[in-house]
Amino acid sequence: MQVTVAQTQQQWAFILSQLFDWVMAGLAWIVPFQSRVFSTILQGNSFWALAGASVLLVLPAAVFVAGIWGTMVALYTIPFRLGRSVTLMQSVALAWWDALRMVWFYWAGLVKFLIVLVGWVWGLLKLSVQIVWGTLKGAVTSPLAMLDATSRRPGVPWPAFFLLLVWSAVEATIFTFTLRPTMSELLAGITGYDVNPLFMVPILWIFLYILIAGSFACIQVLNDAIKTRQIGQIVAMIAVEFAVALFEVLFLYRELVDAITPWLAQNGFTLGVFGTIGLAMFAWIGVRGMTWFLFGRFGAPAMLGLLGRTAMGQEFGGGAQGGTPAGLDFWKGPINALKAEREWFKKEGKEVFELMSLPILQLLAAGFNFLIVAVVGKPHFSLPFRSIDEVLASTPFAGKGAEGGH
């Protein structure tokens, strides 16, 4: 009796060993097969060949290997699925169909992503060129926007205004170099030290620029006072203009006359004090008269209007009727633009994430379906995914939270 039991145990052990070997024989060949598949894919001769093979073939090969594992395990479970073997084989076939489709969608998704990426790069390049071109064009054709922060003010003589500024700068530069030796001697006599020209010249230039531009403003105010017949203002402005003219004649134009005195002496002309001052006064009147009638009478009101932030449409032909109130909102516009840009970037970021993620997630879901079919007999994911929201809603074991979100 003991011999019989021992023989029976040996027979069952042999049967189980043969059954295990038979089961393992159906699965053991997959390990060297998958090793050969991946070693064939990852044997590129260069970095770019290896990178291209990795991107194009590693995930599809992984899904193919997962399909083989899932199919073999599902076949071994057929004896334990009484009456459900047909459904199991249908699920396996559908899983293979989904895997093949997802491989194709993966490659097509890569192509779509590359095309969209090229389009984005091209669009960014075009946008950069347009921004640079628009900036250069705006800097050349619309310098008024930097001077008038509220509006363009139709009718304002901007060319005359710019000519007035340029002429004041040119005249200030000329008189700076003319007056520099005198000012150096004067400051050296007062302080007892030689003044550094690097500090004196800019300060002198700014002082002369304001003085020259102010002389045009004085003429304009005097002109307005004469038009409105304000006697007190006329007398005051004549006194101020005379003082300005006397200062410019004595300290600026006299230096120019002194520069030509040797040439006049060689030709037999000798200028005394009154002759020098008279010739300097004549030069000042000539220069001021020419510049005033050319552009000063148009540019001076614009300069005073910009400095005083007053409307100038009535002086130049009805601009006040078409003017707009300066009640512009400087915050609402930029804030709304920022919100719109934020929404646009959010939308584009979601699109980029879906283009990069959906092809990969669909392949992973196809491989995961083989394992689910082998366990429960039917796939879990319904492929293909149309958006990232479907991926989040179909997450396994998410329970009611995923269903509610879906």
C-alpha positions as YAML, in Angstrom:
chain: A
units: angstrom
residues:
- id: 1
  name: MET
  ca: [0.00, 0.00, 0.00]
- id: 2
  name: GLN
  ca: [2.84, 2.39, 0.81]
- id: 3
  name: VAL
  ca: [4.51, 1.59, -2.50]
- id: 4
  name: THR
  ca: [1.30, 2.40, -4.33]
- id: 5
  name: VAL
  ca: [0.94, 5.79, -2.65]
- id: 6
  name: ALA
  ca: [4.58, 6.63, -3.38]
- id: 7
  name: GLN
  ca: [4.13, 5.63, -7.02]
- id: 8
  name: THR
  ca: [0.96, 7.73, -7.22]
- id: 9
  name: GLN
  ca: [2.77, 10.76, -5.81]
- id: 10
  name: GLN
  ca: [5.60, 10.26, -8.27]
- id: 11
  name: GLN
  ca: [3.13, 9.97, -11.13]
- id: 12
  name: TRP
  ca: [1.35, 13.20, -10.08]
- id: 13
  name: ALA
  ca: [4.67, 14.98, -9.68]
- id: 14
  name: PHE
  ca: [5.70, 13.83, -13.14]
- id: 15
  name: ILE
  ca: [2.38, 14.93, -14.62]
- id: 16
  name: LEU
  ca: [2.63, 18.35, -12.94]
- id: 17
  name: SER
  ca: [6.23, 18.68, -14.11]
- id: 18
  name: GLN
  ca: [5.23, 17.84, -17.66]
- id: 19
  name: LEU
  ca: [2.28, 20.24, -17.46]
- id: 20
  name: PHE
  ca: [4.54, 23.01, -16.15]
- id: 21
  name: ASP
  ca: [7.09, 22.31, -18.87]
- id: 22
  name: TRP
  ca: [4.31, 22.38, -21.46]
- id: 23
  name: VAL
  ca: [3.00, 25.67, -20.12]
- id: 24
  name: MET
  ca: [6.44, 27.21, -19.95]
- id: 25
  name: ALA
  ca: [7.28, 25.93, -23.42]
- id: 26
  name: GLY
  ca: [4.48, 28.09, -24.78]
- id: 27
  name: LEU
  ca: [5.80, 31.19, -22.99]
- id: 28
  name: ALA
  ca: [9.55, 30.70, -22.77]
- id: 29
  name: TRP
  ca: [10.15, 31.39, -26.45]
- id: 30
  name: ILE
  ca: [8.80, 34.93, -26.02]
- id: 31
  name: VAL
  ca: [11.76, 36.06, -23.87]
- id: 32
  name: PRO
  ca: [14.50, 35.44, -26.49]
- id: 33
  name: PHE
  ca: [12.13, 36.62, -29.20]
- id: 34
  name: GLN
  ca: [11.54, 40.00, -27.54]
- id: 35
  name: SER
  ca: [15.25, 40.31, -26.80]
- id: 36
  name: ARG
  ca: [16.00, 39.77, -30.47]
- id: 37
  name: VAL
  ca: [13.34, 42.31, -31.49]
- id: 38
  name: PHE
  ca: [14.69, 45.08, -29.28]
- id: 39
  name: SER
  ca: [18.33, 44.31, -30.06]
- id: 40
  name: THR
  ca: [17.52, 44.56, -33.78]
- id: 41
  name: ILE
  ca: [15.83, 47.93, -33.28]
- id: 42
  name: LEU
  ca: [18.52, 49.42, -31.04]
- id: 43
  name: GLN
  ca: [21.58, 48.68, -33.16]
- id: 44
  name: GLY
  ca: [21.94, 51.96, -35.03]
- id: 45
  name: ASN
  ca: [25.37, 52.96, -36.35]
- id: 46
  name: SER
  ca: [24.94, 56.62, -35.44]
- id: 47
  name: PHE
  ca: [23.16, 58.71, -32.87]
- id: 48
  name: TRP
  ca: [20.50, 59.95, -35.30]
- id: 49
  name: ALA
  ca: [19.81, 56.42, -36.60]
- id: 50
  name: LEU
  ca: [19.47, 55.14, -33.03]
- id: 51
  name: ALA
  ca: [17.26, 58.08, -32.05]
- id: 52
  name: GLY
  ca: [15.03, 57.66, -35.10]
- id: 53
  name: ALA
  ca: [14.64, 53.92, -34.53]
- id: 54
  name: SER
  ca: [13.88, 54.52, -30.85]
- id: 55
  name: VAL
  ca: [11.18, 57.08, -31.61]
- id: 56
  name: LEU
  ca: [9.58, 55.17, -34.48]
- id: 57
  name: LEU
  ca: [9.86, 51.52, -33.44]
- id: 58
  name: VAL
  ca: [10.45, 51.02, -29.69]
- id: 59
  name: LEU
  ca: [6.87, 51.72, -28.56]
- id: 60
  name: PRO
  ca: [5.22, 49.76, -31.44]
- id: 61
  name: ALA
  ca: [7.59, 46.84, -30.73]
- id: 62
  name: ALA
  ca: [6.71, 47.01, -27.02]
- id: 63
  name: VAL
  ca: [2.99, 46.87, -27.89]
- id: 64
  name: PHE
  ca: [3.65, 43.93, -30.23]
- id: 65
  name: VAL
  ca: [5.50, 42.03, -27.49]
- id: 66
  name: ALA
  ca: [2.76, 42.84, -24.98]
- id: 67
  name: GLY
  ca: [0.22, 41.52, -27.47]
- id: 68
  name: ILE
  ca: [2.10, 38.25, -27.78]
- id: 69
  name: TRP
  ca: [2.28, 37.87, -24.00]
- id: 70
  name: GLY
  ca: [-1.39, 38.70, -23.58]
- id: 71
  name: THR
  ca: [-2.49, 36.37, -26.41]
- id: 72
  name: MET
  ca: [-0.51, 33.39, -25.11]
- id: 73
  name: VAL
  ca: [-1.77, 33.88, -21.56]
- id: 74
  name: ALA
  ca: [-5.34, 34.23, -22.87]
- id: 75
  name: LEU
  ca: [-5.01, 30.96, -24.84]
- id: 76
  name: TYR
  ca: [-3.95, 29.12, -21.69]
- id: 77
  name: THR
  ca: [-7.06, 30.39, -19.90]
- id: 78
  name: ILE
  ca: [-9.50, 28.96, -22.50]
- id: 79
  name: PRO
  ca: [-10.07, 25.67, -20.58]
- id: 80
  name: PHE
  ca: [-11.12, 27.70, -17.53]
- id: 81
  name: ARG
  ca: [-13.59, 29.90, -19.44]
- id: 82
  name: LEU
  ca: [-16.54, 27.59, -20.03]
- id: 83
  name: GLY
  ca: [-18.85, 29.08, -22.63]
- id: 84
  name: ARG
  ca: [-16.80, 32.29, -22.91]
- id: 85
  name: SER
  ca: [-13.99, 31.14, -25.17]
- id: 86
  name: VAL
  ca: [-15.58, 32.69, -28.27]
- id: 87
  name: THR
  ca: [-15.95, 36.03, -26.53]
- id: 88
  name: LEU
  ca: [-12.35, 35.77, -25.36]
- id: 89
  name: MET
  ca: [-11.05, 35.15, -28.87]
- id: 90
  name: GLN
  ca: [-13.13, 38.07, -30.18]
- id: 91
  name: SER
  ca: [-11.63, 40.32, -27.53]
- id: 92
  name: VAL
  ca: [-8.11, 39.18, -28.42]
- id: 93
  name: ALA
  ca: [-8.75, 39.81, -32.13]
- id: 94
  name: LEU
  ca: [-10.18, 43.25, -31.39]
- id: 95
  name: ALA
  ca: [-7.18, 44.01, -29.16]
- id: 96
  name: TRP
  ca: [-4.85, 43.16, -32.06]
- id: 97
  name: TRP
  ca: [-6.93, 45.34, -34.39]
- id: 98
  name: ASP
  ca: [-6.74, 48.23, -31.94]
- id: 99
  name: ALA
  ca: [-2.97, 47.70, -31.57]
- id: 100
  name: LEU
  ca: [-2.43, 47.84, -35.34]
- id: 101
  name: ARG
  ca: [-4.58, 50.94, -35.60]
- id: 102
  name: MET
  ca: [-2.80, 52.63, -32.72]
- id: 103
  name: VAL
  ca: [0.61, 51.92, -34.29]
- id: 104
  name: TRP
  ca: [-0.56, 53.60, -37.46]
- id: 105
  name: PHE
  ca: [-2.08, 56.49, -35.50]
- id: 106
  name: TYR
  ca: [1.20, 56.82, -33.60]
- id: 107
  name: TRP
  ca: [3.21, 57.24, -36.79]
- id: 108
  name: ALA
  ca: [0.57, 59.56, -38.26]
- id: 109
  name: GLY
  ca: [0.57, 61.55, -35.01]
- id: 110
  name: LEU
  ca: [4.34, 61.99, -35.22]
- id: 111
  name: VAL
  ca: [4.00, 63.28, -38.78]
- id: 112
  name: LYS
  ca: [1.19, 65.63, -37.73]
- id: 113
  name: PHE
  ca: [3.25, 66.90, -34.79]
- id: 114
  name: LEU
  ca: [6.23, 67.57, -37.06]
- id: 115
  name: ILE
  ca: [4.04, 69.42, -39.58]
- id: 116
  name: VAL
  ca: [2.44, 71.51, -36.83]
- id: 117
  name: LEU
  ca: [5.88, 72.15, -35.30]
- id: 118
  name: VAL
  ca: [7.22, 73.37, -38.63]
- id: 119
  name: GLY
  ca: [4.15, 75.57, -38.99]
- id: 120
  name: TRP
  ca: [4.69, 77.03, -35.50]
- id: 121
  name: VAL
  ca: [8.35, 77.70, -36.19]
- id: 122
  name: TRP
  ca: [7.52, 79.31, -39.52]
- id: 123
  name: GLY
  ca: [4.77, 81.37, -37.88]
- id: 124
  name: LEU
  ca: [7.15, 82.52, -35.15]
- id: 125
  name: LEU
  ca: [9.73, 83.51, -37.75]
- id: 126
  name: LYS
  ca: [7.11, 85.45, -39.71]
- id: 127
  name: LEU
  ca: [5.87, 87.09, -36.52]
- id: 128
  name: SER
  ca: [9.42, 88.05, -35.54]
- id: 129
  name: VAL
  ca: [10.08, 89.54, -38.98]
- id: 130
  name: GLN
  ca: [6.78, 91.43, -38.87]
- id: 131
  name: ILE
  ca: [7.52, 92.77, -35.38]
- id: 132
  name: VAL
  ca: [11.02, 93.89, -36.38]
- id: 133
  name: TRP
  ca: [9.76, 95.40, -39.63]
- id: 134
  name: GLY
  ca: [6.84, 97.09, -37.90]
- id: 135
  name: THR
  ca: [9.14, 98.47, -35.22]
- id: 136
  name: LEU
  ca: [11.58, 99.87, -37.78]
- id: 137
  name: LYS
  ca: [8.75, 101.23, -39.93]
- id: 138
  name: GLY
  ca: [7.06, 102.77, -36.90]
- id: 139
  name: ALA
  ca: [10.32, 104.32, -35.72]
- id: 140
  name: VAL
  ca: [10.87, 105.86, -39.15]
- id: 141
  name: THR
  ca: [7.35, 106.85, -40.16]
- id: 142
  name: SER
  ca: [5.66, 107.47, -36.80]
- id: 143
  name: PRO
  ca: [8.03, 109.28, -34.44]
- id: 144
  name: LEU
  ca: [5.10, 111.39, -33.32]
- id: 145
  name: ALA
  ca: [3.84, 108.55, -31.15]
- id: 146
  name: MET
  ca: [6.83, 109.00, -28.86]
- id: 147
  name: LEU
  ca: [6.09, 112.72, -28.43]
- id: 148
  name: ASP
  ca: [2.31, 112.72, -28.14]
- id: 149
  name: ALA
  ca: [1.06, 110.13, -25.65]
- id: 150
  name: THR
  ca: [-2.58, 110.98, -26.01]
- id: 151
  name: SER
  ca: [-3.38, 111.45, -29.71]
- id: 152
  name: ARG
  ca: [-1.99, 112.47, -33.06]
- id: 153
  name: ARG
  ca: [-3.72, 115.87, -32.95]
- id: 154
  name: PRO
  ca: [-4.58, 116.45, -36.60]
- id: 155
  name: GLY
  ca: [-3.42, 119.79, -37.95]
- id: 156
  name: VAL
  ca: [-0.35, 120.23, -35.73]
- id: 157
  name: PRO
  ca: [2.69, 121.29, -37.83]
- id: 158
  name: TRP
  ca: [5.06, 118.52, -36.79]
- id: 159
  name: PRO
  ca: [7.69, 119.21, -39.51]
- id: 160
  name: ALA
  ca: [8.04, 122.80, -38.30]
- id: 161
  name: PHE
  ca: [8.21, 121.56, -34.71]
- id: 162
  name: PHE
  ca: [11.06, 119.17, -35.54]
- id: 163
  name: LEU
  ca: [12.88, 121.83, -37.56]
- id: 164
  name: LEU
  ca: [12.66, 124.18, -34.58]
- id: 165
  name: LEU
  ca: [14.17, 121.55, -32.28]
- id: 166
  name: VAL
  ca: [16.92, 120.68, -34.77]
- id: 167
  name: TRP
  ca: [17.76, 124.35, -35.42]
- id: 168
  name: SER
  ca: [17.95, 125.07, -31.69]
- id: 169
  name: ALA
  ca: [20.31, 122.12, -31.28]
- id: 170
  name: VAL
  ca: [22.51, 123.24, -34.21]
- id: 171
  name: GLU
  ca: [22.68, 126.82, -32.97]
- id: 172
  name: ALA
  ca: [23.42, 125.66, -29.41]
- id: 173
  name: THR
  ca: [26.24, 123.43, -30.71]
- id: 174
  name: ILE
  ca: [27.82, 126.28, -32.70]
- id: 175
  name: PHE
  ca: [27.68, 128.72, -29.81]
- id: 176
  name: THR
  ca: [28.93, 126.08, -27.36]
- id: 177
  name: PHE
  ca: [32.22, 125.81, -29.23]
- id: 178
  name: THR
  ca: [32.31, 129.59, -29.73]
- id: 179
  name: LEU
  ca: [31.70, 130.38, -26.07]
- id: 180
  name: ARG
  ca: [33.72, 127.55, -24.53]
- id: 181
  name: PRO
  ca: [37.08, 129.43, -24.24]
- id: 182
  name: THR
  ca: [35.37, 132.44, -22.66]
- id: 183
  name: MET
  ca: [33.46, 130.31, -20.20]
- id: 184
  name: SER
  ca: [36.61, 128.33, -19.35]
- id: 185
  name: GLU
  ca: [38.51, 131.53, -18.56]
- id: 186
  name: LEU
  ca: [35.57, 132.92, -16.59]
- id: 187
  name: LEU
  ca: [35.10, 129.82, -14.45]
- id: 188
  name: ALA
  ca: [38.86, 129.44, -13.96]
- id: 189
  name: GLY
  ca: [39.03, 133.04, -12.72]
- id: 190
  name: ILE
  ca: [36.10, 132.51, -10.33]
- id: 191
  name: THR
  ca: [37.09, 129.12, -8.93]
- id: 192
  name: GLY
  ca: [40.85, 129.22, -9.41]
- id: 193
  name: TYR
  ca: [40.82, 125.80, -11.12]
- id: 194
  name: ASP
  ca: [40.74, 124.68, -14.75]
- id: 195
  name: VAL
  ca: [37.28, 123.31, -15.47]
- id: 196
  name: ASN
  ca: [37.11, 119.90, -17.14]
- id: 197
  name: PRO
  ca: [35.58, 120.34, -20.64]
- id: 198
  name: LEU
  ca: [33.78, 117.00, -20.34]
- id: 199
  name: PHE
  ca: [31.62, 118.50, -17.59]
- id: 200
  name: MET
  ca: [31.40, 122.06, -18.83]
- id: 201
  name: VAL
  ca: [30.46, 121.43, -22.49]
- id: 202
  name: PRO
  ca: [27.24, 119.40, -21.86]
- id: 203
  name: ILE
  ca: [26.03, 121.85, -19.22]
- id: 204
  name: LEU
  ca: [26.79, 124.82, -21.48]
- id: 205
  name: TRP
  ca: [25.06, 123.13, -24.43]
- id: 206
  name: ILE
  ca: [21.87, 122.47, -22.41]
- id: 207
  name: PHE
  ca: [21.86, 126.06, -21.14]
- id: 208
  name: LEU
  ca: [22.24, 127.49, -24.65]
- id: 209
  name: TYR
  ca: [19.65, 125.10, -26.09]
- id: 210
  name: ILE
  ca: [17.04, 126.24, -23.55]
- id: 211
  name: LEU
  ca: [18.01, 129.88, -24.15]
- id: 212
  name: ILE
  ca: [17.64, 129.65, -27.93]
- id: 213
  name: ALA
  ca: [14.38, 127.69, -27.80]
- id: 214
  name: GLY
  ca: [13.12, 130.18, -25.20]
- id: 215
  name: SER
  ca: [13.81, 133.09, -27.53]
- id: 216
  name: PHE
  ca: [11.43, 131.56, -30.08]
- id: 217
  name: ALA
  ca: [8.87, 131.06, -27.32]
- id: 218
  name: CYS
  ca: [9.23, 134.73, -26.32]
- id: 219
  name: ILE
  ca: [8.53, 135.84, -29.89]
- id: 220
  name: GLN
  ca: [5.44, 133.62, -30.01]
- id: 221
  name: VAL
  ca: [4.09, 134.97, -26.70]
- id: 222
  name: LEU
  ca: [4.75, 138.52, -27.90]
- id: 223
  name: ASN
  ca: [2.93, 137.76, -31.13]
- id: 224
  name: ASP
  ca: [-0.09, 136.39, -29.22]
- id: 225
  name: ALA
  ca: [-0.11, 139.43, -26.94]
- id: 226
  name: ILE
  ca: [-0.15, 141.76, -29.95]
- id: 227
  name: LYS
  ca: [-3.06, 139.80, -31.49]
- id: 228
  name: THR
  ca: [-5.09, 140.00, -28.29]
- id: 229
  name: ARG
  ca: [-4.00, 143.65, -27.64]
- id: 230
  name: GLN
  ca: [-2.86, 143.01, -24.10]
- id: 231
  name: ILE
  ca: [-0.79, 146.14, -23.48]
- id: 232
  name: GLY
  ca: [0.75, 145.02, -20.22]
- id: 233
  name: GLN
  ca: [1.87, 141.69, -21.64]
- id: 234
  name: ILE
  ca: [3.17, 143.39, -24.77]
- id: 235
  name: VAL
  ca: [5.38, 145.72, -22.73]
- id: 236
  name: ALA
  ca: [6.59, 142.86, -20.51]
- id: 237
  name: MET
  ca: [7.43, 140.61, -23.44]
- id: 238
  name: ILE
  ca: [9.22, 143.42, -25.32]
- id: 239
  name: ALA
  ca: [11.41, 143.93, -22.26]
- id: 240
  name: VAL
  ca: [12.06, 140.20, -21.93]
- id: 241
  name: GLU
  ca: [12.79, 139.80, -25.64]
- id: 242
  name: PHE
  ca: [15.14, 142.78, -25.55]
- id: 243
  name: ALA
  ca: [17.01, 141.26, -22.61]
- id: 244
  name: VAL
  ca: [17.23, 137.89, -24.39]
- id: 245
  name: ALA
  ca: [18.43, 139.55, -27.60]
- id: 246
  name: LEU
  ca: [20.99, 141.63, -25.70]
- id: 247
  name: PHE
  ca: [22.33, 138.56, -23.93]
- id: 248
  name: GLU
  ca: [22.62, 136.55, -27.16]
- id: 249
  name: VAL
  ca: [24.21, 139.49, -29.00]
- id: 250
  name: LEU
  ca: [26.80, 140.23, -26.29]
- id: 251
  name: PHE
  ca: [27.78, 136.69, -25.47]
- id: 252
  name: LEU
  ca: [27.04, 134.68, -28.60]
- id: 253
  name: TYR
  ca: [26.83, 136.66, -31.83]
- id: 254
  name: ARG
  ca: [29.58, 139.06, -30.77]
- id: 255
  name: GLU
  ca: [31.96, 136.11, -30.68]
- id: 256
  name: LEU
  ca: [31.07, 135.34, -34.28]
- id: 257
  name: VAL
  ca: [31.70, 138.97, -35.29]
- id: 258
  name: ASP
  ca: [35.05, 138.90, -33.45]
- id: 259
  name: ALA
  ca: [35.97, 135.83, -35.46]
- id: 260
  name: ILE
  ca: [35.68, 137.78, -38.74]
- id: 261
  name: THR
  ca: [37.25, 141.02, -37.39]
- id: 262
  name: PRO
  ca: [40.81, 140.13, -38.62]
- id: 263
  name: TRP
  ca: [39.47, 139.48, -42.11]
- id: 264
  name: LEU
  ca: [37.63, 142.84, -42.07]
- id: 265
  name: ALA
  ca: [40.81, 144.59, -40.83]
- id: 266
  name: GLN
  ca: [42.79, 143.12, -43.75]
- id: 267
  name: ASN
  ca: [40.28, 144.63, -46.14]
- id: 268
  name: GLY
  ca: [40.40, 148.08, -44.51]
- id: 269
  name: PHE
  ca: [37.37, 147.88, -42.24]
- id: 270
  name: THR
  ca: [37.83, 148.59, -38.55]
- id: 271
  name: LEU
  ca: [34.92, 147.93, -36.21]
- id: 272
  name: GLY
  ca: [34.60, 149.69, -32.92]
- id: 273
  name: VAL
  ca: [32.45, 148.72, -29.96]
- id: 274
  name: PHE
  ca: [29.22, 150.03, -31.43]
- id: 275
  name: GLY
  ca: [30.05, 148.63, -34.85]
- id: 276
  name: THR
  ca: [30.69, 145.17, -33.44]
- id: 277
  name: ILE
  ca: [27.50, 145.21, -31.35]
- id: 278
  name: GLY
  ca: [25.49, 146.64, -34.27]
- id: 279
  name: LEU
  ca: [26.76, 143.97, -36.65]
- id: 280
  name: ALA
  ca: [26.02, 141.27, -34.06]
- id: 281
  name: MET
  ca: [22.51, 142.70, -33.57]
- id: 282
  name: PHE
  ca: [22.02, 142.70, -37.32]
- id: 283
  name: ALA
  ca: [23.10, 139.05, -37.48]
- id: 284
  name: TRP
  ca: [20.73, 138.10, -34.66]
- id: 285
  name: ILE
  ca: [17.78, 139.87, -36.31]
- id: 286
  name: GLY
  ca: [18.56, 138.25, -39.65]
- id: 287
  name: VAL
  ca: [18.90, 134.74, -38.24]
- id: 288
  name: ARG
  ca: [15.84, 135.07, -36.01]
- id: 289
  name: GLY
  ca: [13.74, 136.63, -38.75]
- id: 290
  name: MET
  ca: [14.66, 133.97, -41.30]
- id: 291
  name: THR
  ca: [14.07, 131.05, -38.94]
- id: 292
  name: TRP
  ca: [10.89, 132.62, -37.53]
- id: 293
  name: PHE
  ca: [9.18, 133.10, -40.86]
- id: 294
  name: LEU
  ca: [10.40, 129.74, -42.20]
- id: 295
  name: PHE
  ca: [9.38, 127.41, -39.39]
- id: 296
  name: GLY
  ca: [9.50, 129.25, -36.04]
- id: 297
  name: ARG
  ca: [6.02, 130.78, -36.26]
- id: 298
  name: PHE
  ca: [4.58, 127.29, -36.84]
- id: 299
  name: GLY
  ca: [6.83, 125.26, -34.57]
- id: 300
  name: ALA
  ca: [6.79, 127.57, -31.52]
- id: 301
  name: PRO
  ca: [3.01, 127.14, -30.84]
- id: 302
  name: ALA
  ca: [3.42, 123.37, -31.12]
- id: 303
  name: MET
  ca: [6.33, 123.43, -28.68]
- id: 304
  name: LEU
  ca: [4.39, 125.55, -26.20]
- id: 305
  name: GLY
  ca: [1.32, 123.36, -26.63]
- id: 306
  name: LEU
  ca: [3.26, 120.17, -25.92]
- id: 307
  name: LEU
  ca: [5.00, 121.70, -22.91]
- id: 308
  name: GLY
  ca: [1.73, 123.01, -21.55]
- id: 309
  name: ARG
  ca: [-0.37, 119.98, -22.62]
- id: 310
  name: THR
  ca: [-2.97, 122.21, -24.26]
- id: 311
  name: ALA
  ca: [-5.04, 121.68, -27.39]
- id: 312
  name: MET
  ca: [-3.64, 123.23, -30.54]
- id: 313
  name: GLY
  ca: [-6.29, 122.40, -33.11]
- id: 314
  name: GLN
  ca: [-7.85, 125.86, -33.33]
- id: 315
  name: GLU
  ca: [-4.61, 127.57, -34.36]
- id: 316
  name: PHE
  ca: [-4.09, 125.26, -37.34]
- id: 317
  name: GLY
  ca: [-7.40, 124.77, -38.99]
- id: 318
  name: GLY
  ca: [-10.21, 123.20, -37.03]
- id: 319
  name: GLY
  ca: [-8.52, 120.33, -35.31]
- id: 320
  name: ALA
  ca: [-10.47, 120.98, -32.13]
- id: 321
  name: GLN
  ca: [-13.78, 119.92, -33.70]
- id: 322
  name: GLY
  ca: [-12.53, 116.46, -34.55]
- id: 323
  name: GLY
  ca: [-10.50, 115.97, -31.41]
- id: 324
  name: THR
  ca: [-11.27, 113.20, -28.98]
- id: 325
  name: PRO
  ca: [-11.32, 113.55, -25.19]
- id: 326
  name: ALA
  ca: [-8.22, 112.42, -23.39]
- id: 327
  name: GLY
  ca: [-10.12, 110.06, -21.13]
- id: 328
  name: LEU
  ca: [-8.36, 106.99, -22.34]
- id: 329
  name: ASP
  ca: [-8.12, 103.97, -20.08]
- id: 330
  name: PHE
  ca: [-4.45, 103.02, -19.86]
- id: 331
  name: TRP
  ca: [-5.06, 99.89, -17.77]
- id: 332
  name: LYS
  ca: [-8.13, 98.12, -19.11]
- id: 333
  name: GLY
  ca: [-6.72, 97.60, -22.59]
- id: 334
  name: PRO
  ca: [-3.40, 96.01, -21.54]
- id: 335
  name: ILE
  ca: [-5.14, 93.87, -18.90]
- id: 336
  name: ASN
  ca: [-7.67, 92.55, -21.45]
- id: 337
  name: ALA
  ca: [-4.87, 91.88, -23.92]
- id: 338
  name: LEU
  ca: [-2.95, 89.99, -21.22]
- id: 339
  name: LYS
  ca: [-6.02, 87.89, -20.43]
- id: 340
  name: ALA
  ca: [-6.56, 87.10, -24.10]
- id: 341
  name: GLU
  ca: [-2.91, 86.12, -24.50]
- id: 342
  name: ARG
  ca: [-3.16, 83.91, -21.41]
- id: 343
  name: GLU
  ca: [-6.20, 82.11, -22.81]
- id: 344
  name: TRP
  ca: [-4.48, 81.70, -26.18]
- id: 345
  name: PHE
  ca: [-1.33, 80.25, -24.62]
- id: 346
  name: LYS
  ca: [-3.44, 77.95, -22.46]
- id: 347
  name: LYS
  ca: [-5.33, 76.67, -25.50]
- id: 348
  name: GLU
  ca: [-2.18, 76.22, -27.57]
- id: 349
  name: GLY
  ca: [-0.41, 74.51, -24.66]
- id: 350
  name: LYS
  ca: [-3.27, 72.02, -24.35]
- id: 351
  name: GLU
  ca: [-3.14, 71.36, -28.10]
- id: 352
  name: VAL
  ca: [0.63, 70.80, -27.96]
- id: 353
  name: PHE
  ca: [0.22, 68.45, -24.98]
- id: 354
  name: GLU
  ca: [-2.44, 66.43, -26.82]
- id: 355
  name: LEU
  ca: [-0.37, 66.20, -30.00]
- id: 356
  name: MET
  ca: [2.59, 64.90, -28.00]
- id: 357
  name: SER
  ca: [0.69, 62.68, -25.56]
- id: 358
  name: LEU
  ca: [-2.23, 61.07, -27.40]
- id: 359
  name: PRO
  ca: [-0.18, 58.91, -29.84]
- id: 360
  name: ILE
  ca: [1.97, 57.57, -26.97]
- id: 361
  name: LEU
  ca: [-0.96, 57.07, -24.59]
- id: 362
  name: GLN
  ca: [-2.95, 55.24, -27.27]
- id: 363
  name: LEU
  ca: [-0.10, 52.79, -27.80]
- id: 364
  name: LEU
  ca: [0.25, 52.22, -24.06]
- id: 365
  name: ALA
  ca: [-3.50, 51.70, -23.79]
- id: 366
  name: ALA
  ca: [-3.40, 49.16, -26.64]
- id: 367
  name: GLY
  ca: [-0.67, 47.18, -24.87]
- id: 368
  name: PHE
  ca: [-2.54, 47.44, -21.56]
- id: 369
  name: ASN
  ca: [-5.70, 46.07, -23.23]
- id: 370
  name: PHE
  ca: [-3.94, 42.76, -23.95]
- id: 371
  name: LEU
  ca: [-3.25, 42.27, -20.24]
- id: 372
  name: ILE
  ca: [-6.85, 43.18, -19.34]
- id: 373
  name: VAL
  ca: [-8.22, 40.76, -21.96]
- id: 374
  name: ALA
  ca: [-6.08, 37.96, -20.51]
- id: 375
  name: VAL
  ca: [-7.50, 38.63, -17.03]
- id: 376
  name: VAL
  ca: [-11.15, 39.70, -17.47]
- id: 377
  name: GLY
  ca: [-11.79, 38.68, -21.07]
- id: 378
  name: LYS
  ca: [-12.52, 42.13, -22.52]
- id: 379
  name: PRO
  ca: [-10.49, 45.33, -23.17]
- id: 380
  name: HIS
  ca: [-10.75, 48.29, -20.85]
- id: 381
  name: PHE
  ca: [-9.91, 51.22, -23.14]
- id: 382
  name: SER
  ca: [-12.03, 52.24, -26.11]
- id: 383
  name: LEU
  ca: [-9.59, 53.39, -28.76]
- id: 384
  name: PRO
  ca: [-8.69, 55.81, -30.26]
- id: 385
  name: PHE
  ca: [-8.72, 58.67, -27.77]
- id: 386
  name: ARG
  ca: [-10.06, 61.92, -29.19]
- id: 387
  name: SER
  ca: [-8.81, 64.20, -26.45]
- id: 388
  name: ILE
  ca: [-6.83, 64.19, -23.25]
- id: 389
  name: ASP
  ca: [-10.12, 64.42, -21.34]
- id: 390
  name: GLU
  ca: [-11.07, 60.93, -22.58]
- id: 391
  name: VAL
  ca: [-7.76, 59.61, -21.29]
- id: 392
  name: LEU
  ca: [-8.41, 61.11, -17.85]
- id: 393
  name: ALA
  ca: [-11.97, 59.81, -17.80]
- id: 394
  name: SER
  ca: [-10.96, 56.25, -18.75]
- id: 395
  name: THR
  ca: [-8.22, 55.86, -16.14]
- id: 396
  name: PRO
  ca: [-8.52, 52.42, -14.49]
- id: 397
  name: PHE
  ca: [-9.75, 52.23, -10.90]
- id: 398
  name: ALA
  ca: [-10.80, 55.89, -10.98]
- id: 399
  name: GLY
  ca: [-14.27, 54.96, -9.77]
- id: 400
  name: LYS
  ca: [-17.09, 57.49, -9.69]
- id: 401
  name: GLY
  ca: [-14.73, 60.44, -9.75]
- id: 402
  name: ALA
  ca: [-13.67, 59.69, -13.34]
- id: 403
  name: GLU
  ca: [-17.25, 59.02, -14.41]
- id: 404
  name: GLY
  ca: [-18.40, 62.29, -12.88]
- id: 405
  name: GLY
  ca: [-15.58, 64.18, -14.54]
- id: 406
  name: HIS
  ca: [-16.38, 62.49, -17.86]
...
